[in-house]
Amino acid sequence: MKTFLSFFFSCLTIFAIAQPDRWQQRAEYVMEIDMDVKKHQYAGKQNLTYFNNSPDQLDKVFYHLYFNAFQPGSAMDVRNQTLPDSDKRVKGKIQSFGKDKIGWIKVKSLKMDGKDCTFEHVGTILEVIPPRSIKPGEKVRFDMVYDAQIPKQTRRSGRDNNEGISYSMTQWYPKMCEYDYQGWHANPYIGREFYGIWGDFDVKITIDSDYTIGGTGYLQNPDEIKHGYDGKKFQKPRKKKSTWHFKAPNVHDFAWAADPDYVHTTAQVPNGPTLHFIYQDNDKTRENWEKLPEYTIKAFEYINKNYGVYPYDQYTVIQGGDGGMEYPMSTLITGHRSLRSLVGVTVHEIFHSWYQMALGSNEALYAWMDEGFTSYGSSITMKHLFDPDSDTDPLRRTYSGYVSFVKSGMEEPLSTHADHFVTNRAYGVGSYTKGALFLHQLSYIIGEKNLKEGMIKYYDTWKFKHPNPNDFIRIMEKQSGLELDWYKEYWVNTTHTVDYGIENVEAGDKKNTNIILKRIGMMPMPIDVWITYKDGTKEIYNIPLQIMRGEKKQEDKNIKMKYAEDWMWVAPEYKLSIPSVPKDIQTIEIDESYRLMDIDRSNNKWDASVEGKRKKKKEDKED
């Protein structure tokens, strides 16, 4: 582990020198809590060493106090009372919480380098004025004492979820807010996305000895707490309370879960991490959870090969939470599922280990860079696991969902902050669906091979550095040799849509066929025109977009690709002339691959047989 951290700090130092505007703050947490499972409360101590690697003097600091969201009148409660499509898991429930069910974190004392700080609880944010400013390049230590109460499970965090899991302990500690080149990110918590500082966690959790814990980090004292199983049976504890000691290097959060009925199994990914599976063993879980390790191993192998290597030695899948939610080195998922659903949610949450836990984009600002990329990768991985020999496009249903949503009129730009979408549906479809299609359509623009190679370069270049959208698009520009800023600007910053059509097909001069294409939507795109001849042969005419400054390479060696003149992006029409007469052509189609996100494909195909019937019908009517 020391070798890993030394390598990381070396890379971070080099990167900071090369790009002074992309420095990284750093935090080292040492935390202890003592749980009272009868009251569902705990007393906490936290020592935080904070490294101000920024060029700025910091006169204030901020902590997240996420549990304070689970109170009547909180921002999360009010938000879910006022949204037109409120989260059913939250709406109305927090309002009804009595004192014994609400969540809270109350800071009792806070010192910086031994001197008292001035602080105020403001909803889910602790506003802190330190006794002096923190200078650029300075390291300081914050010592905190606090008490907390665990809320009844509603959203992600809490106790006694619907499947009977005692504690899903996520967003459970006072967490320093991130400060980066854009300033502080002290966002009130309303149940959406997260952003955090890279750091090391040293965590001790004292709890009744009949509880089993799993989560982020490497367990340091398995022999001391008698952590182990004789088959499926937990060894009987010898004392009333045990202290579980975990360490997690270079992560930006720490989550855990606890239950007295948990069982624990492990599996090993070849040349990869050790996998831990922690769940309740009963008739609703046993069969599918016993099969889950096999699929999880295959998923890790596939993702490591195609998207970059997982950077830790361990990953834990835990039954808990309220659905599925990702955390460093672990996930909490509900467990009463069919096999495919169980594998699906596990694969999705695993993928977050790449696009949120290792890359660490600000998902409040760029939720689509995490949720969308994760949805894209997990769709492809699920096809590999369950339908490896199928030619079906795993993103086809995603495309259909996007088109349906566009027609609803509820779409908002992906540049919208995650907390500020007008509806939950706009946030969900935008972040997950449109974010996934961002990559799928990019493969249409630059080619599948370039996208695959670019995804690995993106991960290897930007892991542990909080990339933004421009960082990603620059990787793809370098990979493809094409200019792609226009694509990011249209797809992310606007709600303009892609819509092209075949306006007319007619005989031209010298045995040519003229195909008149029309741009109907506001978003310009390169166009692949697929020609299928009556003898069964096919070829593709690629019409590059002029502002791309180039074109993609041939993708399928079995289908010849020819290149036409560039389409000037402002022009509404384009004439494609091909050296074949109409009578030799069976069909002409814009993008037979379905990777172009055309919202109306009804005018994308010209079929000679259909056209012939239409002309005959017209002639008969005139006679």
N, C-alpha and C positions, 0 to 999 in steps of 0.2 A: 504493500500500500504506500510506503514511503517513496518508492520509485515512481509510482503513478503521480503522487502529489508533486514531487520534484520536477517531473516532466511538465506537469500542468503549469506550475509557476514559471518555469523557463519560457514556455510558449506564451504565457500571459504577458511576461515582461517584454519579450520581443515584439508582440503584437501592439502593446501599449506604446512602444517607441515608434513603431511604423505608422500607427494611426492614433495620434494623441487625442482625437475627439471620441474614441471608442474605448476609453478606460473602463475598468470594472471595479465597483465597490466590492468589499469582501466582509464576511461576518464569520465569527467562530462562536458557536453557542455551546455553553455547558449548562444543562438544565436538570433539575430534580423536581419530581412531584410525588406527593403522598396522597393516595386515593382513599376516600371514604365511600365505599360502595353502597352503604345504607343511605347516605344523604345525596349520593351522586355528585360529590364535590371533591376538590383536591386543593392542597396548598402547594404553591410553586415557588421555586427559586431559580433565577436565571442570571448567568454571567455572560455578557455578550462583549466580545472584543470586536470593535468596529474599525475597519481600515478605510479611511477617506482617501481613496486613490484618485479622486476628482481634482481638477484644478481650482475648485471653488472652496471658499470658506463657508462652513455650515453653521448658521446661527440657530437653527431649529432642527429637530429630528421628529420622525413620526413612526408609531407602531400600529400594526393592525391588531384589533381586538375582535376577532370574527364572531365569537360566541355572543357578543352583545347584539347581534342581528336577530337573535331568537327571543325577542321581547315584543309585546304589543306596542305599536307606535314606532317601531324601528323603521329605517329606510327600506329594508327588505319587506317588512310587513305592509307598509303603505304602498310600496311599488306594486305588490301583488293584489292590493285592493283596487288599484287604479288602472292596471293594464287591461285592455279589452280581451286578451286571451291569457289570463293569469295562470301561473303554475299551480295545478291542482294539488300538488303535494304541500303547498305552502298556504294558498289562499284560505282564509278563515280559520286556519289551525293556530297560528301564532297568536291571533287575537284572543283565542280562548284559553291560552296558557295561564295557569295560576303560578304562584311564586315557586312551587315545587317543580314546575316543568320548564320554566324559562331558562335561558342560558345567560351567563355573564362572566366577565373577567374584570376583577377590580384590583388595580395596582395599588399596593399599600405604601411602597417606598421605591424610589429610583435615584441612584447616585451615578455620577460620571467621575471616574478616577477618585472616588471617595468623597465627593462633594455632592450635596443635594441638588437635584434638578427640580424645576418647576414644571408641573404637568397637569393636564386636564383631560378627562374622558369626554370625548365628543362622538357619541354613537359608537361606531366600530373603529374609531381612530383615537389613539392617545397622542395628543399634541404635547410636545416636550420642548422646553427651553433649557438647554444645558447651562451649567454655571459659567461656562465660557465658550467661545466659538471653537469649532473643530477646524484646524488649519489644513490646507491641502497637503496630502502625503502623511498626515498624522494618524496614529493609532491610539484609540481610547478604549476604556472599559466601562460598560454600563452594568451595574448590579441592581437587580430588581427582585422584589418580593411581592407576590400577588396571591389572590384566592380566585377560584373559579367554580362555576356550577355547570354541569353538562346538561344541555337541553334535551327534551324529548325529541327523538329522531323525526325530522321533517325533511331537511335538505342536506345531504352529504354527511353532516356531523350529527352526533347525538347518541342517545341511549335507547335501548329497547326498540329496535326496528321491527318492521312487520314480520320478519322471519325469526324473531326471538333472539337476535344477537345483542349482547349486553351493551357493548361500547364500540362505536365507530368514531375514533378520536382523530379527526381531521380539522385543520385550522383551529387547533386547541390551545396554542400558546401565544403570548405576545410576540409578534413577528415584525422586525424592523422593515419599514417600507423601502422600496427600491428608489435609489437616486441615480439617475444616469444623465447622458448628454442632453436629455429633454427636461431635466429637473426632477422634482419629487413626484412620486406616483402614489399619493395617499388617497386612493379611491375608497369611499364608503362601500361596504359589502352589501350587495343586494342579491347574491346567489349566482353570479356569473363567473367571470374569469379571474386568474391570479397572475402575479408577477413577483419575482423574488430575487434576493441576492444570493450569489454563489457562496457557499461556506461549508464548514465542517460542523457536525452536530455530535455532541457527547451527551447522551440522554439516559437518565436513571428514573425508572418508573416503579414505585413501590405500591403493591396492590395485594389483595388477599391471595393466598397461595394456591387456591383452587382455580384461579384464572390462568388461561394461556394467552400469550400475547404474540402477535405477528405484525410486521410493518416494515418501515424504512430501516435500513442500516443492518450492520452485522452484530449479532448477539455476542457479547464479550464473556458472559459467565454462565454457559449452559450447565456446567457441572454444579455450580453453586446453587442454582435455583432448581436443580433436578429436572431440567427441561429434557424430556425424552418420552418415548412411548414403548410400551410392551405390546406390540401389535397395534390395536386401535385404542388401547386403554392407557390413560394418563397415569403416571406413577403417583401414588398418594402423597400429598405434600406433608412435610414433617413439621412445619411451623405455620403460624397464622398468616404472616405476610412474607412476600418475597420481593426482592428488588431486581428488576430486569435492567441490564446495562447494555445499551446499544451505541454504536458509533457509525456515522455515515459521512464519508468524505465527499466534498465537492458536490453538494446538492443544494437546492434552493427551497426545500421544505422538508418536513418530517411528519409522517402519519403513522398511526398504529390502531389496532383493534384488539379487544379483549373479550373473552367469554369462557365460562367454566366448562362448556360442553364441546369446545373445539377439539378436533383431531388434526393431526399434522402428518403430511407425507412429503417426500422430496423426490426430485428427478434431476438428472444431469443432462444439460445440453452439451453434445460433443464439442470440445474446443470453445465452450461458452459458459454461461453462468449456471450456478446451482439454482434450481427452482424449488420453491416451497409452496405448498397448498394447505391452507388452513380453513377448515369449515366444520359445520356440525354434521355428524354422521347419522343420517336418518333416512327414512323411506323416500323422502322428497329430494335428497341430494346424492345418495350413495352411488347409484349406478353411473350417473353422468360425471360426477366428480372423480370417480375412479378412472374414467376414460380421458379426462381433461389433460393429464400430464403428457400423454402421447401426442396430442394435437399441439400443445403448447411448445413442446420440444421442436416439432416440425416448423412451427411458426417462427420461432427464434432463428432456426437455421436459415429459413428462407429470407427473413428480414435482414439478418446479418450479411447475407450474400448480396442482396439487391439494394440495400439502403444504407449500409454502413454498419460497423461493428458496435454492438452494445457495450458501453464503457465500464460497467460494474461487474462484480463477480457473483451477484445474487439478484433474484427477483422473486417476489412473493405475491401469490394470488390469494385474496382473503374474502371469505363470505362476510359481507357487512354492507353498510351504507344503504342507499335508497335506489340503486340502479347499477350504475357503473361509473367510477370516478378514478382518475389517474393521480398517482403521487410518485415521488422519486423511489425507485427500486421496488415499487409495490402498486397494487390496485385493490380497491374495495368494490366488490360486485355482489349483487343479490344472487342467491344460489338456487332458488327453486325454478329451474329453467329446463327446457328441452336441451338435448346435447348440442344441436347447432346454435341455439341461442346462447348457451353457456360458452361455447368456443368463440362465437362471434363477439360477445362483449369482452371476453378475455383478450382476443386479438386486437380489438380496437383500443383497449386501454394499454396494452403492451406497446402499441405503436406510439403512444404519447411519450414513451421513454426516449424516442428519437426527437420528435418535433416540439416537445415542451420541456422534458426533463433534461435533455442533453443540449439542445439548441437554445431553449429558454427565451423565445421571442416574447415580447410584451403582448400576451394574448388578450389583454383588455383593449389594446389599440388594434391588434392584428389577429383577432380570434381565428380567422380563416387560415392563417399560416400554421396553426396548430390543428384545429378541428378539421379543417378542409383537407390538409395534407394527410392527417391521420385517417380520415374517411376514405381517401383515395387509396392509400397503401393497404388499409385493412380489407377493402373490397377486393383488391387484386390477390391478397394473401388468402382470403377465404376461398376464392376460386381455385387457388393452388391446392388448398387442403381438401376441398370437397368436390371440385369439378375440374381436375387438371387436364382432362382430354377434351373438354368442351371448347367450341369456338365462340361461345357467347361472350358478349361484352359485359363485364361485371358492373360497368358504369351506366348501362342503358337505362335502368330504372331511375338512377340519379338524374339523368338527363330529362326524363319524363316528368319527374317531380319539379325540376327547375322550370320547365316550360309552363306547367300548370300554375306555379306560383307567380311567374311573370304576368300571366293573364289575370291574376287576382288583383293586380294594381297595388299590392302591399310591399313591393320590393324597396329596399333602401340600399345605398352604396355600401360596399364592404369597408370603406374608410370610416364608417360610423363606429364610434366607441362602443364596445360590447354592452355597456350599461345604458346606453342612450338610444337603442333601437326602440321604435314606437310600439312594436309588438314582439312577443316572444317568437312568433312564427318567422318574422323578418330576420331576427337574429339567428334562429336555428337554420333556416333554409340558406341564408347568406353564408354563415360561418361554415356549416358542414357541407351543404350541397354545392353552392356556388364555389366554395373554396376547393372542393374536390374536382369540380369541372374546370377550374383554373388550370390544374395540371393536365387533365385529360385533353383539353383543347390545346394546351401548349405542345403536347406531343404531336398534334395535327400540324402545328405551325413549324416546329423545328425537327420533327421526326422522332419516332419512338426510341431509337438508339441514343440520340442526343439527350433526350429527357432522362433515360435510365442512368447514363453516365453522369449527367449533370446533377442528379439527385444525390449520388454518392459524393461528388465533389462539394456540393453544398453542405452536406453533413460534416465531411472531414475538414472543410475550411472554417465553418462557423460554429462548431460545437463549443459550448461554454462561453459564447461571446454575444448572446442576445441579438441575433440578426433582425433587420427590418426588411420590408418588401424590396427596397432597392438593392440590398445585399444579395437577395435571392435572384433577382432578375439579372444582375451583373454576372453572376455565375453562369446563367443560361445564355447570356450574350457571348461570353467568352467560349462556352462550350460549342455553340452553334455557329458563331461568326456572324450572327444577325443582330440587327438593332431591334430591341423588344420593349423599349420604354413605352411606346404607344399602347402595347397590349396591356401592360400593368395599369396605365392611366385610364383606359376605357373600362376594363373589367373590374377594377378595384374602386376607382374614384367616381364612377357614374353608374347609372342603371340603363345605359344604352344597350340595345340588344342587337344580335346578329340575325339578319334575315335577308337571304339572297334567293333569287328565283330565275328560272329559265323563261325568258320573255317570248322567244321565238326561235324556231329552227327552220332554216331555208337553204335552198340550193344557191351556191355562189358561183363565181367565175372559175373556169379551168378545173372543173370537177371537184370543187370545194364545197364544204358545208359551212354555213355561217351560223353560229350559235350566239344569240343575243342574250346576255346576262344582265340582270338588274339588281342593284343594291337597294333594298327596301328599308332595312333597319339602319340605325345611325352608326353602328359600330363596324368599321372596315375590317376585312380579313382577307388573307390569301385564299384562293379558291382552287380546290382539286376538282376537275371535271372528269368523271369516269365515263369512258366510251366502251360500250359492249357491242361488238359487231355480230352480224347474223351468222358468221362462221364460228362463233363462240369465243373468239379472241377478245382481249381487253387491253386498254391502255389508259393512262392517266395524263391529262394535260394540267400542269401546275401553273397557275397564274399568280406570281408573287405580288405582294403588296409593295408598292414603290418605296414606302418609308421603312421597309425591312432592310433595304440595301443588300439584298441577296435572296437566296431561296434554299429550301430544304433539299436534302439529297434523296435519291430514290430509296424507298423503304423496303419494298417487296421485290426481290430479284426476279420473281415470276411475272410481274406486271410492269411493263415498260413505262417509264415516266418521261414525258416530253415537256419542254418549258416554253411558255408563251411570253409575250411582252408584259411588263409590269402593269398593274392596274393602279392608276393615280387615285389615291384614297378619296379625293373629293368628287370624283366622277361617278354619277349614278348608274351609268350603263357601260357595258364593255362588249366588244364584238370579238369572239373567238372564231378564227377561221381554221378548219382542219382539212387536210387533203383526202377527203373521202366524200362520196356522194351520199345523200340521205338514204337512198334505197339500200345501201350496204350496212346501215346502222340499225341496231335493234333498240338500244336504250342509251340515253344520255342522263347522267345523274350528278348532281353536286354532292360530293362527299359521301361515297358509299360506305365509308368507315364509321359514320355517325359520331365522329369526334368534333365536328364543327357544331357549335351550339346554336344552330338555326332554329328559331322559335316557331317557324311555320314551314314544314317540309312538304307541304301539299303541292308546292310549285317547284320542287327541286328535281323532278324527274320527267323526262320526255320519253315516251314509249311508242315505237313505230306502230305496233299493233293497235294500241289505243288510239293513236292519232289517225290511223287508217279508218277505223270504225267511226270516229268522229266526223271525218271528211265525207265518208259514204252516207252517214246519216244526214248530214247537211245537204248533200247533193240530192238525196231522195226527197227531202223536204222541199227543195227548190223546184224539183220536177212536179 
